[in-house]
Amino acid sequence: MKTRKLLSLLLFLVLGILLVGCVKDEPTPGDKDKIYTDDEIPTPLTDEFKFTKDYEGKDFIEDGIGQVTFVSHVDGDTTIFRTLKGQVITVRYLGIDTPESTYKVEPWGFAAAKFVKKVMENARDNDIPIVLQADEVNSQRVDSTGKRYLAWVWVGGRLINLELVEQCYTATKAAGTMYASKMIEASVAAEAFGTRIWNRTLKDPEYDYSVVGQSMSLQEINEQYNTVYSVANELDKGKRVRIQGIVTRKLGGGNAYIQQQVDGHWHIGLTNTEVVATDGSSFPYIGENGNWFVEETDLGIQAQIGEIGQNAYEVYVDSLPDGETPLNQYVWARRITVAEPDENNLIPYIVRENKWYGLYLYGGYQDVTNFQVGREIYTTGTIGYFGGAVQVTSINDATVQIYSLNNEIEPLEITADDFNPNNRHMLGLLVKMENLLIVDGYNTKKNNPSNLGFTIEAKVNGKDINIRIPNETYIYDDKGNRVSDWEYFEGKTLDVVGIMSIFDGKLQILVANQNDLTY
């Protein structure tokens, strides 16, 4: 009897041990109040999951698997690669959907994008293989846009799609795919760990939670964020701003360029007509050319010219904001010395050269109906960077307010000398060039068949002038067929109006519609 009881007890203990061994460890929760670094978050599933498929000599487009090279990053779940056969493709990562950081900005979007960018740049710099793998269960090769390939992305044998889930940058959307079970297991563990997207009370330190944003002129945005340093370091990316400008061109459905006229600089001009003058007792006074005058501008800026000798005038410029400084008080801001009237009796005078600044607004694939040429708009958005320049994103019809209509912006006539990479203040401006003989070019579809954009090149005084026709711009020939080959323009002489933009560190003119090309 005792022996039976002892055997029953031993059997019960053994079964208990076996049952406990079959139960997986419960996911460990993290510190709900801590901002974790990527290295501090556990990724056991990614660490253990190994890539065993053969990819040597295979091309992703043709074979569904193949090694690629990193070209550029877009965001946390989209990257641009070059295939084995030289085709440049945009890849959307399968099974995930990280927070947005391009056409709009969401909490943890920039952090996810930076994580992927760091992984890809490290792979490029250290010759770590990057392999794309099409899904073997779901036969769909491209996403709903028809422009982005879907893939599992392996870097150095690690599945980055899976690691992004474990890093709490995204939930999983992998149902019906070859790695669904692994991705779901990672998502359950990440949610239990409870940081980043899984913690609604934890604030993303890189996200601007303000509603209105800082009011900034386009001059301030360009001077602060369009420098080489700011672009390279993505300074204040995600900062919310409020801006104003006149729409000069619309590109695609949800993107536009705007310009804003700001107080420029004073310079010396010549006139042989009467000037606005004052004798000190009234203002304004239209009189003959005298020893001095005060001119009031539309921005409340005044200049005074006083005779200080036979051969020179001394010019003072001051700012008199309404309600702050009485008109009879002067706080001198700077002094300029100009020559006296010349032999043709042309009188030196001071004028303000109004200066324009431009900016690209990125609304993504959605149509922003308030983007209409000639409208002056106010909008909130976030600072972003793309293609070597600053832009403002997170824009849609709800953020855009119309201030005025039917504003006309004359394009700035430029020369070949203006195509200097240091002229970054010209980025985003509507410009014009004439009599450009097209001698060369290239087609984007050569490396990216879905992109029908192309670039045409002219030479002026030994300098290359690049004119970009993007995929969003439709140019038609005399028979109504869309032009997608630069050779159509070879040998033609063009007048072009477009936006001064930058690509690969070189300035170019971006054409937004067919009417901007005359040939």
C-alpha positions as a printed Julia matrix, in Angstrom:
519×3 Matrix{Float64}:
  0.0     0.0     0.0
  2.75    2.43    0.97
  4.63    1.48   -2.19
  1.59    2.37   -4.34
  1.2     5.75   -2.67
  4.88    6.45   -3.15
  4.72    5.52   -6.84
  1.61    7.68   -7.33
  3.35   10.62   -5.69
  6.44   10.19   -7.87
  4.27    9.93  -11.01
  2.42   13.12  -10.03
  5.71   14.98   -9.53
  7.09   13.81  -12.88
  3.92   14.86  -14.73
  4.03   18.22  -12.99
  7.61   18.79  -14.07
  6.79   17.79  -17.65
  3.77   20.12  -17.79
  5.76   23.05  -16.44
  8.43   22.4   -19.05
  5.85   22.59  -21.8
  4.62   26.04  -20.74
  6.57   28.91  -22.26
  7.95   31.63  -20.07
  5.64   34.62  -19.76
  6.95   37.74  -21.52
  8.79   40.06  -19.17
  7.35   43.57  -18.83
  9.7    46.53  -19.09
  9.91   49.74  -17.09
  6.86   51.78  -18.12
  8.54   55.1   -17.38
 11.91   54.49  -19.03
 13.05   55.73  -22.44
 14.93   52.69  -23.74
 17.76   52.67  -26.24
 17.64   50.07  -29.0
 20.39   48.05  -27.33
 18.41   47.8   -24.07
 15.33   46.14  -25.53
 15.54   42.32  -25.72
 15.2    40.72  -29.18
 15.51   36.97  -28.47
 13.41   35.84  -31.44
 15.47   37.87  -33.93
 18.68   36.67  -32.3
 17.67   33.0   -32.66
 15.94   33.1   -36.06
 18.5    32.26  -38.74
 18.39   32.79  -42.5
 19.15   29.6   -44.4
 17.94   30.24  -47.96
 20.32   30.2   -50.91
 20.5    33.6   -52.62
 23.9    33.57  -54.35
 23.7    34.87  -57.92
 19.92   35.36  -57.73
 17.96   38.52  -58.54
 15.08   39.56  -56.28
 12.84   40.74  -59.13
 13.25   37.58  -61.22
 13.84   34.93  -58.56
 11.96   36.26  -55.53
 15.19   36.35  -53.53
 18.5    38.1   -53.97
 21.19   40.27  -52.49
 20.77   44.03  -52.89
 22.68   47.18  -52.0
 21.33   50.03  -49.91
 20.58   53.23  -51.86
 18.64   55.44  -49.44
 16.19   55.24  -46.58
 12.62   56.55  -46.61
 11.12   55.66  -43.23
 10.78   52.8   -40.77
  9.19   50.34  -43.19
 10.32   51.57  -46.61
 13.81   51.57  -48.12
 15.3    52.04  -51.59
 17.67   49.34  -52.83
 19.58   48.41  -55.99
 19.18   44.84  -57.2
 21.86   42.52  -58.54
 21.03   43.63  -62.1
 21.2    47.32  -61.25
 17.49   48.07  -60.95
 16.62   50.65  -58.27
 13.49   49.63  -56.39
 11.48   50.87  -53.44
 10.71   48.14  -50.93
  7.89   48.06  -48.4
  8.69   45.74  -45.5
  6.26   42.84  -45.18
  4.27   42.24  -42.01
  4.75   45.61  -40.33
  3.53   49.2   -40.37
  5.76   51.59  -38.43
  4.53   55.06  -37.4
  4.72   57.64  -40.17
  7.64   60.05  -40.56
  7.32   61.4   -44.13
  4.06   62.89  -45.44
  2.88   63.04  -41.84
  4.63   62.53  -38.53
  3.51   60.26  -35.7
  5.09   59.45  -32.32
  8.02   57.02  -32.67
  8.04   57.48  -36.46
 11.41   59.22  -36.55
 12.87   56.75  -34.05
 11.84   53.79  -36.21
 13.21   55.48  -39.33
 16.52   56.2   -37.61
 16.79   52.6   -36.46
 16.43   51.28  -40.01
 18.73   53.94  -41.44
 21.44   53.03  -38.92
 21.13   49.32  -39.75
 21.34   49.95  -43.49
 24.23   52.4   -43.33
 26.17   50.01  -41.09
 25.57   47.21  -43.62
 26.75   49.4   -46.48
 29.84   50.64  -44.67
 30.89   47.2   -43.43
 29.94   45.04  -46.44
 27.23   43.2   -44.52
 24.94   41.37  -46.95
 21.38   42.63  -47.4
 18.96   40.07  -48.85
 15.37   40.58  -49.97
 12.98   37.66  -49.84
  9.51   37.57  -51.41
  6.8    35.82  -49.41
  6.28   32.17  -50.34
  2.67   32.01  -49.09
  1.26   35.3   -50.32
  2.0    35.74  -54.02
  1.45   39.5   -54.01
  4.75   41.13  -55.02
  3.84   44.84  -54.82
  1.78   46.95  -52.41
 -1.46   48.81  -53.1
  0.38   51.72  -54.77
  1.78   49.36  -57.39
  5.17   51.05  -57.03
  6.73   49.36  -53.99
  7.89   45.75  -53.82
  6.95   43.75  -50.74
  9.77   41.84  -49.06
 11.23   40.29  -45.97
 14.47   42.16  -45.38
 17.48   40.27  -44.0
 20.64   42.1   -42.93
 23.59   39.99  -41.84
 21.21   37.07  -41.31
 18.82   39.06  -39.1
 15.2    39.58  -40.14
 14.71   43.34  -39.76
 10.92   43.08  -40.09
 10.92   40.86  -37.0
 13.4    43.03  -35.11
 11.27   46.15  -35.64
  8.4    44.33  -33.94
 10.58   43.24  -31.01
 11.92   46.77  -30.71
  8.34   47.94  -30.1
  8.34   50.16  -33.2
  5.37   48.38  -34.8
  2.66   45.82  -34.31
  2.51   43.02  -36.83
  0.33   42.69  -39.92
  1.76   39.35  -40.99
 -1.37   37.18  -41.07
 -1.35   34.93  -44.12
  2.4    35.17  -44.67
  5.24   32.67  -44.32
  6.52   34.15  -41.04
  3.14   34.89  -39.45
  3.61   32.73  -36.32
  7.04   34.16  -35.55
  5.86   37.75  -36.08
  2.77   37.26  -33.89
  4.87   35.74  -31.11
  7.2    38.75  -31.27
  4.28   41.18  -31.2
  2.78   39.55  -28.1
  6.12   39.75  -26.29
  6.66   43.38  -27.38
  3.22   44.42  -26.16
  3.95   42.78  -22.8
  7.29   44.59  -22.58
  5.19   47.71  -23.0
  7.39   50.5   -24.32
  7.27   52.86  -27.32
  4.1    52.25  -29.36
  2.76   49.96  -26.62
  2.89   52.66  -23.93
  0.39   55.47  -24.51
  1.59   57.48  -21.52
  5.27   57.45  -22.57
  6.2    60.5   -24.63
  8.43   60.15  -27.67
 11.27   62.64  -27.01
 11.65   63.3   -30.76
  7.99   64.09  -31.4
  6.55   67.59  -31.13
  3.24   67.24  -29.25
  2.33   70.92  -29.62
 -0.81   71.69  -31.62
 -0.15   75.11  -33.17
  3.6    75.06  -33.76
  6.13   77.86  -33.87
  5.35   80.61  -36.36
  8.29   80.93  -38.75
  8.91   82.85  -41.96
 10.27   80.97  -44.96
 13.44   83.01  -44.58
 13.88   81.69  -41.03
 13.23   78.11  -42.13
 15.72   78.36  -44.98
 18.42   80.04  -42.92
 18.06   77.61  -40.01
 17.28   74.33  -41.74
 18.44   74.51  -45.36
 22.14   74.63  -44.59
 24.39   71.7   -45.45
 24.91   71.02  -41.73
 21.2    71.09  -40.88
 20.28   68.78  -43.76
 23.07   66.29  -42.96
 22.08   66.18  -39.28
 18.32   66.53  -39.85
 18.21   69.37  -37.35
 14.91   69.68  -35.43
 13.27   67.06  -37.63
  9.67   66.69  -36.5
  9.43   70.18  -35.04
  5.96   71.63  -35.57
  5.86   74.98  -37.37
  3.28   77.39  -38.74
  4.08   78.96  -42.09
  2.6    81.19  -44.77
  3.24   81.49  -48.49
  1.86   81.68  -52.01
  1.52   78.43  -53.95
  3.69   78.66  -57.08
  3.41   75.1   -58.34
  1.54   71.92  -57.4
  3.3    68.59  -57.86
  1.13   65.5   -57.89
 -1.96   65.56  -55.72
 -0.66   66.41  -52.29
  2.57   68.33  -52.78
  3.3    71.97  -53.57
  5.94   74.68  -53.58
  5.26   77.99  -51.89
  7.07   81.31  -51.81
  7.05   84.2   -49.38
  8.32   87.71  -49.88
 10.25   88.99  -46.92
 12.11   92.14  -46.03
 15.2    91.97  -48.16
 18.25   94.19  -48.15
 18.7    97.85  -48.94
 20.78   98.76  -51.93
 21.74  101.83  -53.93
 19.66  102.66  -56.97
 19.59  105.59  -59.42
 16.69  107.79  -60.47
 16.18  111.01  -62.39
 12.61  111.41  -61.17
 11.22  113.08  -58.1
 11.54  111.21  -54.85
  9.35  110.84  -51.82
 10.78  113.41  -49.44
 10.05  115.28  -46.25
 11.1   118.63  -44.97
 10.64  117.48  -41.4
  7.21  119.06  -40.9
  5.04  116.79  -43.02
  5.13  113.34  -44.42
  5.23  112.42  -47.21
  6.41  115.35  -49.29
  6.94  115.11  -53.04
  9.65  117.57  -53.84
 12.59  118.24  -56.07
 15.84  116.46  -55.46
 17.18  117.88  -52.22
 19.89  117.2   -49.76
 18.0   114.49  -47.92
 14.76  112.56  -47.78
 12.99  109.93  -45.75
 11.25  107.06  -47.53
  8.68  104.9   -45.77
  8.23  101.36  -47.06
  5.27   99.04  -46.81
  6.95   97.07  -44.03
  7.52  100.05  -41.76
 11.2   100.42  -42.64
 12.59  103.9   -43.12
 15.77  105.25  -44.63
 17.23  108.72  -44.22
 19.86  110.21  -46.48
 21.71  113.2   -45.1
 24.34  115.22  -46.93
 27.69  114.99  -45.13
 29.96  116.52  -47.72
 30.34  117.46  -51.33
 31.08  113.92  -52.54
 28.93  111.61  -50.41
 25.62  111.07  -48.72
 25.26  109.22  -45.43
 22.37  106.8   -45.31
 20.69  105.53  -42.18
 18.25  102.65  -42.1
 16.02  101.94  -39.15
 13.1    99.71  -38.29
  9.98  101.35  -36.93
  7.39   98.68  -36.11
  3.9   100.06  -35.7
  3.09  100.93  -32.12
  6.63  100.48  -30.88
  8.71  103.41  -32.12
  7.23  106.88  -32.9
  8.01  108.13  -36.4
  9.97  111.09  -35.0
 12.4   108.84  -33.14
 15.18  107.0   -34.9
 17.14  104.0   -33.75
 19.83  103.74  -36.37
 20.44  100.21  -37.52
 23.19  100.68  -40.09
 24.94  103.27  -42.22
 25.78  103.24  -45.94
 27.8   105.82  -47.84
 26.82  106.49  -51.44
 28.11  108.76  -54.18
 26.58  112.13  -55.07
 24.57  112.61  -58.32
 26.49  111.63  -61.44
 27.07  113.55  -64.68
 23.62  112.56  -65.96
 22.03  114.05  -62.87
 20.98  110.6   -61.67
 20.37  110.83  -57.95
 21.59  108.02  -55.67
 18.73  106.71  -53.57
 18.07  103.79  -51.3
 15.57  101.07  -52.15
 14.72   97.8   -50.53
 15.13   94.78  -52.76
 12.36   92.46  -51.68
 13.63   88.94  -51.37
 11.75   85.71  -51.93
 12.2    82.36  -50.22
 10.68   79.06  -51.29
  9.75   75.8   -49.6
  8.45   72.35  -50.54
  5.29   71.14  -48.79
  4.85   67.35  -48.75
  1.37   65.98  -48.27
  2.09   62.49  -49.59
 -0.26   60.49  -51.78
 -3.43   62.24  -50.61
 -4.86   65.1   -52.65
 -4.62   68.48  -50.95
 -7.27   70.47  -52.8
 -6.27   73.75  -51.15
 -2.96   73.58  -53.0
 -3.88   75.76  -55.97
 -1.42   78.01  -57.78
 -1.86   81.64  -56.74
 -3.42   80.94  -53.36
 -1.78   82.41  -50.31
 -2.07   79.84  -47.56
 -1.37   79.32  -43.89
 -0.61   75.83  -42.66
  0.91   73.91  -39.79
  3.34   71.1   -40.46
  6.55   69.5   -39.28
 10.14   70.03  -40.33
 11.45   67.22  -42.51
 14.27   66.52  -44.93
 14.45   64.77  -48.27
 16.75   64.81  -51.29
 19.24   67.21  -49.75
 16.81   69.96  -48.72
 14.38   70.91  -45.98
 10.64   70.4   -46.44
  7.51   70.68  -44.32
  5.33   67.58  -43.94
  2.19   66.46  -42.05
  0.02   68.63  -44.28
 -3.52   68.0   -45.5
 -6.64   70.0   -46.3
 -7.5    70.21  -42.6
 -4.24   72.01  -41.8
 -4.33   74.43  -44.75
 -6.17   77.76  -44.5
 -6.64   80.06  -47.48
 -5.67   83.68  -46.88
 -6.0    85.2   -50.37
 -6.53   84.2   -54.01
 -5.14   84.99  -57.46
 -1.67   86.07  -56.39
  0.79   86.17  -59.28
  4.42   85.22  -58.8
  6.8    86.15  -61.6
  9.58   83.59  -62.06
 13.07   84.79  -61.23
 15.24   84.96  -64.32
 18.5    83.15  -63.65
 21.75   82.45  -65.47
 24.21   79.57  -65.53
 26.2    81.3   -62.78
 23.31   80.75  -60.39
 23.82   76.97  -60.58
 26.16   76.99  -57.65
 25.6    74.52  -54.79
 26.24   77.39  -52.38
 23.1    79.16  -53.6
 20.9    77.15  -51.28
 18.76   80.23  -50.59
 17.35   79.74  -54.12
 15.94   76.29  -53.38
 12.17   76.23  -53.8
 12.02   79.41  -55.9
 10.15   79.65  -59.19
 12.82   80.4   -61.81
 13.13   80.87  -65.55
 15.79   80.25  -68.2
 15.62   80.73  -71.96
 17.3    79.36  -75.09
 18.58   76.13  -73.6
 19.87   73.67  -76.19
 19.37   70.1   -74.97
 22.44   67.96  -75.55
 22.14   65.04  -73.14
 19.98   63.37  -70.52
 18.96   60.13  -68.86
 15.79   58.15  -68.13
 14.87   57.03  -64.63
 13.02   53.99  -65.98
 16.37   52.47  -66.97
 16.87   51.55  -63.31
 13.27   51.85  -62.11
 10.73   50.76  -64.75
  7.74   52.15  -62.82
  9.21   55.67  -62.82
  8.71   57.52  -66.12
 10.59   60.63  -65.05
 13.69   61.81  -66.88
 16.34   64.51  -66.83
 17.46   66.63  -69.77
 20.73   68.52  -69.84
 21.87   71.71  -71.51
 25.29   73.37  -71.53
 25.61   77.13  -71.0
 29.05   78.71  -70.83
 30.55   75.31  -70.08
 28.16   74.59  -67.21
 25.64   71.74  -67.06
 22.05   72.89  -66.61
 19.85   70.0   -65.51
 16.09   70.1   -66.05
 14.12   67.42  -64.21
 10.79   66.09  -65.44
  9.58   64.0   -62.46
  7.27   61.02  -62.65
  4.4    63.22  -61.39
  4.69   65.59  -64.38
  3.03   64.5   -67.6
  4.51   65.8   -70.85
  2.8    64.86  -74.12
  4.04   64.87  -77.7
  2.11   66.19  -80.71
  0.19   62.92  -80.99
 -0.96   62.96  -77.38
  1.44   60.27  -76.19
  3.2    60.69  -72.88
  6.89   61.51  -73.23
  9.09   59.32  -71.0
 12.38   59.46  -72.91
 14.81   62.37  -72.7
 15.83   61.86  -76.33
 12.52   63.41  -77.4
 14.06   66.77  -76.45
 17.55   66.14  -77.83
 18.58   68.99  -80.13
 15.58   71.12  -79.15
 15.97   74.65  -77.75
 13.81   75.26  -74.69
 12.51   78.06  -72.55
 11.78   76.59  -69.14
 10.0    77.71  -65.98
 10.32   75.55  -62.9
 11.36   75.17  -59.31
 14.99   75.4   -58.29
 15.66   72.1   -56.54
 18.64   69.93  -55.69
 19.65   66.36  -56.54
 22.92   64.64  -55.72
 24.27   67.95  -54.44
 23.6    69.72  -57.77
 20.99   72.39  -58.45
 18.39   71.62  -61.08
 15.14   73.05  -62.43
 12.12   70.9   -61.59
  9.26   71.15  -64.1
  5.75   70.8   -62.65
  3.56   70.98  -65.78
  3.75   70.94  -69.56
  2.97   74.63  -69.93
  6.3    75.44  -68.26
  8.2    74.12  -71.28
  8.3    76.11  -74.53
 10.1    74.65  -77.55
